[in-house]
Amino acid sequence: MITDLDIDRIVEMAWEDRTPFDAIKAQFGINEGEVIRLMRQEMKRSSFELWRRRVTGRKTKHAQSRSEEIDRFHCKLQRTITHNKMSKR
């Protein structure tokens, strides 16, 4: 069962350009199609459409398409998350 806290984290990870869908699957056990359904459900339509345009075909969202130099799940600039709140830098 996915909790509200998990849903918030999945949406955040999916929104981040450098987090591959494989990382979400490894952490939460849901595949790309399920992430897309969740994003459609949780976001406003315009935000969802913006996100879909941005991630469609993006190499960084698919681990097998990524450069071997990228060995992390998130952007170096991504803020640390504590109890679903972003901490200040």
N, C-alpha and C positions, 0 to 999 in steps of 0.2 A: 504494500500500500504506500503510495506516495503522499507525503504530508504537504501542508501548505508551505512549510519552510523549504522542502525539497523543490516544490514547483517554482518558488521564487528564485532558488539557486539555478535551476535548469534554465529558466528564462534569462537570467543574467549570463550564464555560460553561453547560451545560444546567441545572445545579442553580441557578445564579444567576438570580433572577427577572427581572432587567432585560436579560439578554442574549437578543436575539431569535434564533429559529432561522435567520433569514436571515444573521446574523453567522457562525454555525457553518458554514452552507453556503458563504459567501464564503471562509472560511479553510480549510476542510477538504473542501469539495465533496460533503458528504452532506446529504440533505434531512431534513425533520422526521420522516418515517416511519423513516428509517435511524437517526436519533438516538434515537428511542423504542425501536427494537430493540436498539441498543447499550446504552441505559440498563437495559433489562430484563435483558440479558445480564450486565452488570457490577455490578449492585446486588443486595442482598438483596431478596426479594420485598416485604417490608413497606416498605422504603425506596423501592422503585420505585413502589408503590401510593400512598405519601404524596406523592411527587413528581408523579405523574400527576394526582392530585386537585388539587394546587396549581397546576399549569400549564394544565390544561384550561380553555379559555376565557379565559385571562389575556391581556389586550390587550398587555402589554409583551413577550410572547414572540413576537408577530407584528408585524413592522415596519409593515405597512400599516395596522394597527389602533392603532398608538401615536400619542400626541399629537405634533404637530410640534415641541413644545418639548423633547422628548427626542431628542437627537442623538448619543448615545453608545451603545456596545455593552455597557457594564457599569456597575454601581452605583458612584457616587463613593466609597463606603466600601469597595469591594472591595480587598483587599490586592494588592500587587504580587507577581507570580509570577516566580520565578527558578529555572530548571532544575527545574520541577515542585515546588518547595518554596515555601511562603508565607513572605514576609519579615515580620519584626516591625515594628510601627509605631514 
